[in-house]
Amino acid sequence: MARKTKEAAATTREELLDAAELCFLEQGVSRSTLDQIASRAGYTKGAVYWHFKNKYEVLEAVMDRIELPLYPDLEKLAAYTEWPLQALRIFYKDAFEQFSRDIHARNAIEITQLRCEMVEETRPIFARMQKTAGIIFDRQLETFKRAQRLEHLRDGLNAENCARTMHFIIQGALRDWVLNPKSTHIQREGLAALETALASFAVNSSVLTGKGAAARARSRAGRKKL
């Protein structure tokens, strides 16, 4: 019985989050109410309070659904000690694929990018977004620093500038996607922009594909020619 009750509670929570997503998308965060969220999900307002303290805690949970699955993959960047630029490509390729097939991911991005007004009540939400962006940037910076130590970056390039450029490209791709979902294909065009940037950073194409000893030899040979 306890297990069924726990499963029912989990189902209720997910249905409330689904309803909240739609409310936030249609009306914006500030105009959405807990009553509207509960009604849309087919529950009472008390059901919402059973799971969440307030509307902004609901919004945080909506954001969690896309952020939490990405964190394990983000941490994997540290494991790619030999081919860091390849690791970045794989990470964002997987992320773009997730965004394109997961409607909750797309909705959450649109909500935070376009439907969440900057007011006093949402300051913690924007602080959270800044923290998340900071974590992602720091992991990217570590990866580019590793690439620089391995001499995988072109001469004269700075790891921090590369990481900042990557950040701007990704943020721009995501914003254009939510603004123009019918004309922007995040999985194809986002990856193309990413690969163009990585190719401009890399000493040669070998460091983007990581082909073992042969790639290492080509990397060293290419380095000597530059």
Sequence and secondary structure as in RCSB ss.txt:
>XXXX:A:sequence
MARKTKEAAATTREELLDAAELCFLEQGVSRSTLDQIASRAGYTKGAVYWHFKNKYEVLEAVMDRIELPLYPDLE
KLAAYTEWPLQALRIFYKDAFEQFSRDIHARNAIEITQLRCEMVEETRPIFARMQKTAGIIFDRQLETFKRAQRL
EHLRDGLNAENCARTMHFIIQGALRDWVLNPKSTHIQREGLAALETALASFAVNSSVLTGKGAAARARSRAGRKK
L
>XXXX:A:secstr
 HHHHHHHHHHHHHHHHHHHHHHHHHH TTT  HHHHHHHHT  HHHHHHH SSHHHHHHHHHHHHHHHHHHHHH
GGGG  S HHHHHHHHHHHHHHHHHH HHHHHHHHIIIII   SGGGHHHHHHHHHHHHHHHHHHHHHHHHHHHT
T B TT  HHHHHHHHHHHHHHHHHHHHH TTT  IIIIIHHHHHHHHHHHBSSTHHHH  HHHHHHHHHHHHHH
 
